[in-house]
């Protein structure tokens, strides 16, 4: 296993360094969009991004926080290879920070000493390729980065072809989306567009639209999810809007016996997605 301290690594000891101010600025959407970059923090997240073909523009390490256990490798990069060695082999600049400086730029509690700047993810919905039997997830107006990230993890597990943010409130590069997704935002194709642009893309590619809503009698297990299908969920507060509901080929609900009539949006997406997975495997 390689030593985390490379002889050619740049060392930054001052918290007033302009590069650190630029890192902190990437927590804001405007700066992410202007620079076309975002942040990845954490060993697992960065390892998955690397395995998905992402090459950071720079990586920052705090040797004091970078646990030896975290350098044991991953199944994606290979047990015989160290993540830092992978970065250096790809020509990524590695910068060393002391603990006090690193904790000023880290955006999560209990950082493990790894932070990287990577190219932004996402494309326009019109640019998404379409396969013959693709299963797509559409998230309309979802506000909380944690929910978007959780849905990406589910989409990755379910083998979803793409996730589309319709009328997005947050961007795919939000560091909290990256964190909640465990890095799967780099592994699952993601796109964004208005609801109308998304509907035009669905119609133009012959993709059936299934929208989740409590305002229907059809349960999510009662329809056919074979072929090109998109499953759509709405915002946390209001659910799917009238435009999305009017365009639905099917409206489905998840049966519930409790006092509330809705689930967390990421939970609802997972339940319907895996019903689709079950059907598609059986048939």
C-alpha positions in Angstrom: 0.0 0.0 0.0 1.4 3.4 -0.9 2.2 6.1 1.6 -0.5 8.9 1.5 2.3 11.5 1.6 3.8 11.8 -1.9 7.1 13.6 -2.3 5.7 15.9 -5.0 2.4 16.8 -3.2 1.6 20.5 -2.8 1.2 21.5 0.9 -1.2 24.2 2.0 -1.0 25.3 5.6 -2.8 28.7 5.6 -6.6 28.8 5.8 -6.5 32.1 3.9 -5.1 30.4 0.8 -7.2 31.4 -2.3 -7.6 27.8 -3.4 -9.3 27.0 -0.1 -11.7 29.9 -0.6 -12.5 28.6 -4.1 -13.2 25.2 -2.5 -15.6 26.7 0.0 -17.3 28.6 -2.8 -18.3 25.3 -4.5 -20.8 24.7 -1.8 -23.0 27.3 -3.6 -24.8 26.4 -6.7 -23.9 29.6 -8.6 -20.2 28.9 -8.3 -20.7 25.2 -9.3 -22.5 26.2 -12.4 -20.0 28.9 -13.3 -17.0 26.6 -12.9 -18.6 23.5 -14.2 -17.2 21.6 -11.2 -18.4 20.2 -7.9 -17.0 18.6 -4.7 -16.8 14.9 -3.7 -15.9 14.2 -0.1 -15.2 10.8 1.4 -13.3 7.6 0.4 -16.3 5.6 -0.7 -17.8 8.4 -2.8 -14.5 9.2 -4.5 -13.7 5.6 -5.1 -17.0 5.1 -6.9 -16.5 8.3 -8.9 -13.1 7.0 -10.1 -14.5 3.6 -11.0 -17.1 5.4 -13.1 -14.4 7.1 -15.1 -14.4 10.5 -13.4 -11.0 12.2 -13.2 -10.8 14.9 -10.5 -9.0 18.2 -11.3 -7.5 18.1 -7.8 -7.6 16.1 -4.7 -7.1 17.2 -1.1 -5.9 15.0 1.7 -5.5 15.4 5.4 -3.0 12.7 6.5 -4.2 13.0 10.1 -7.8 12.2 9.2 -7.1 9.8 6.4 -7.6 6.4 8.2 -5.5 3.4 7.2 -8.7 1.4 7.1 -10.0 3.8 4.4 -7.0 3.0 2.2 -7.6 -0.7 2.0 -8.9 -0.4 -1.5 -12.3 -1.1 -2.9 -13.8 -3.8 -5.1 -14.1 -1.3 -8.0 -10.6 0.0 -7.9 -8.9 -3.2 -6.9 -7.5 -4.6 -3.7 -3.9 -4.2 -4.9 -4.3 -0.6 -5.7 -4.5 2.4 -3.4 -6.9 5.2 -4.1 -4.2 7.8 -3.9 -2.0 5.8 -6.2 -4.9 5.8 -8.7 -5.2 9.5 -8.5 -1.5 10.1 -9.0 -1.4 7.6 -11.9 -4.2 9.6 -13.6 -2.1 12.8 -13.2 -4.4 14.3 -10.5 -2.8 17.0 -8.4 -2.8 15.9 -4.7 -2.7 18.6 -2.1 -2.0 18.1 1.6 -3.8 20.0 4.2 -3.4 20.0 8.0 -6.4 19.1 10.1 -7.5 22.6 11.0 -7.4 23.7 7.4 -9.1 20.6 6.1 -12.0 20.9 8.5 -12.6 24.4 7.3 -13.2 23.2 3.7 -14.9 19.9 4.5 -18.7 20.0 4.3 -19.7 16.9 6.4 -19.3 16.0 10.0 -16.6 13.5 10.8 -14.6 13.9 7.6 -12.3 11.1 6.6 -9.6 13.3 5.1 -10.4 13.1 1.4 -11.9 15.8 -0.7 -11.8 16.2 -4.5 -12.9 18.7 -7.2 -14.6 16.9 -10.1 -16.3 17.9 -13.3 -20.0 18.6 -12.9 -22.5 15.9 -13.8 -25.8 16.0 -15.7 -27.0 16.8 -19.2 -30.2 18.1 -20.8 -33.0 15.6 -20.9 -33.0 15.8 -24.7 -29.5 14.4 -24.7 -30.2 11.2 -23.0 -29.9 8.0 -25.1 -32.8 5.6 -25.0 -32.6 1.8 -25.0 -35.3 -0.7 -26.1 -36.3 -1.7 -22.6 -35.0 1.2 -20.4 -36.5 1.9 -17.0 -36.2 5.6 -16.1 -36.9 7.5 -12.9 -38.3 11.1 -13.0 -38.1 13.3 -10.0 -40.3 16.4 -10.3 -39.5 19.4 -8.2 -37.8 17.4 -5.5 -36.3 19.9 -3.0 -34.2 18.0 -0.6 -30.7 16.9 -1.8 -30.9 14.0 0.6 -34.0 12.7 -1.1 -32.4 13.0 -4.6 -29.3 11.2 -3.4 -31.3 8.4 -1.8 -33.2 7.9 -5.1 -29.9 7.7 -7.0 -28.8 4.9 -4.7 -32.0 3.1 -5.3 -31.8 3.7 -9.1 -28.3 2.3 -9.1 -29.4 -0.8 -7.2 -32.4 -1.3 -9.5 -30.4 -0.9 -12.7 -32.3 2.2 -13.8 -31.1 3.6 -17.1 -31.3 7.3 -16.1 -32.7 9.6 -13.5 -34.3 12.9 -14.7 -34.8 16.0 -12.5 -37.9 17.7 -13.9 -38.2 21.4 -12.8 -35.2 20.8 -10.5 -35.0 22.8 -7.3 -31.4 21.6 -6.6 -28.7 20.6 -9.0 -27.0 17.2 -9.4 -23.7 18.7 -8.3 -25.0 19.7 -4.9 -22.4 18.2 -2.5 -25.2 16.8 -0.3 -26.7 15.0 -3.3 -23.2 13.5 -4.0 -22.9 12.5 -0.3 -26.4 11.0 0.0 -26.0 9.1 -3.3 -22.8 7.6 -2.0 -21.2 8.6 -5.3 -23.8 6.9 -7.5 -24.6 10.3 -9.1 -21.4 9.6 -11.1 -22.5 6.0 -12.0 -26.1 6.5 -13.0 -26.8 8.8 -16.0 -28.6 12.0 -14.7 -30.3 14.8 -16.6 -32.5 17.8 -16.0 -35.1 19.8 -17.8 -38.5 21.4 -17.4 -41.5 19.1 -17.0 -42.7 19.9 -20.5 -39.2 19.1 -22.0 -39.3 15.9 -20.0 -42.7 15.0 -21.3 -41.7 15.8 -24.9 -38.7 13.5 -24.5 -40.9 10.7 -23.2 -43.4 11.0 -26.0 -40.7 11.4 -28.7 -39.1 8.1 -27.6 -42.3 6.1 -27.0 -41.7 5.8 -23.2 -44.8 5.0 -21.1 -45.2 7.3 -18.1 -46.3 5.9 -14.7 -47.0 8.6 -12.1 -47.3 8.0 -8.3 -50.2 9.7 -6.6 -52.5 8.9 -3.7 -55.4 10.2 -5.9 -56.1 6.9 -7.8 -57.6 3.5 -7.1 -54.9 1.6 -9.1 -52.3 0.0 -6.8 -48.7 0.0 -8.0 -48.7 -3.8 -8.3 -51.6 -3.8 -10.7 -50.0 -2.5 -13.9 -47.4 -3.8 -16.4 -43.9 -2.3 -16.2 -42.4 -4.0 -19.2 -40.7 -2.2 -22.1 -39.8 1.4 -22.1 -41.2 2.8 -18.9 -40.6 6.0 -16.8 -41.7 6.1 -13.2 -42.3 9.6 -11.9 -42.6 11.0 -8.3 -43.5 14.5 -7.4 -42.2 17.0 -4.8 -42.1 16.3 -1.1 -44.9 18.8 -0.3 -47.2 18.8 -3.3 -46.5 15.6 -5.2 -46.9 15.4 -9.0 -48.4 18.5 -10.6 -51.4 18.6 -12.9 -49.2 18.7 -16.0 -47.4 15.5 -15.1 -50.6 13.8 -13.9 -52.4 14.7 -17.1 -49.7 13.2 -19.2 -49.6 9.9 -17.3 -50.3 6.6 -19.1 -50.9 5.1 -15.6 -51.5 6.6 -12.2 -50.6 4.4 -9.3 -50.7 4.5 -5.5 -48.9 2.6 -2.8 -51.5 1.0 -0.4 -51.1 2.2 3.2 -53.0 1.3 6.3 -51.8 4.2 8.5 -53.2 7.7 9.2 -51.0 9.4 6.6 -51.6 9.0 2.9 -48.0 9.4 1.6 -44.5 8.2 2.1 -41.2 9.9 1.9 -40.6 10.5 -1.8 -37.4 8.4 -1.9 -39.2 5.5 -0.2 -42.1 5.7 -2.6 -39.7 5.7 -5.6 -37.9 2.6 -4.2 -41.2 0.6 -3.7 -42.5 1.3 -7.2 -39.1 0.8 -8.9 -38.5 -2.6 -7.3 -42.0 -3.7 -8.2 -41.0 -2.9 -11.8 -37.7 -4.8 -11.4 -39.6 -7.8 -10.0 -42.0 -7.9 -12.9 -39.3 -7.4 -15.6 -37.3 -10.2 -14.1 -40.2 -12.6 -13.9 -41.6 -11.9 -17.4 
